[in-house]
Amino acid sequence: MTTLELDPKLARALELIGSIDPDIEESWSTIAERVLAQAMENVELAERRLREIQDLVGERVLAECC
């Protein structure tokens, strides 16, 4: 199914998440489910990265000020 055949909102959601992980592709039957699953995966990854960045920057800020 191409992006042109999708509902405009679903097509936009697909644009926003980028590519869908092959494991997610195999695990979910509809494109809407895949988009939501990938979005959740992206959020989890972003949260892990944010925590790591906070740890790195936080350590540096503490070293400089204290």
Residue pairs with C-beta under 8 A, 6 or more apart in sequence:
1 31
3 11
3 14
3 15
4 11
6 14
6 31
10 31
10 32
10 35
13 35
13 39
14 20
14 31
14 35
16 39
17 35
17 38
17 39
17 42
20 34
20 35
20 38
21 38
21 41
24 34
24 37
24 38
24 41
25 34
27 37
28 34
28 37
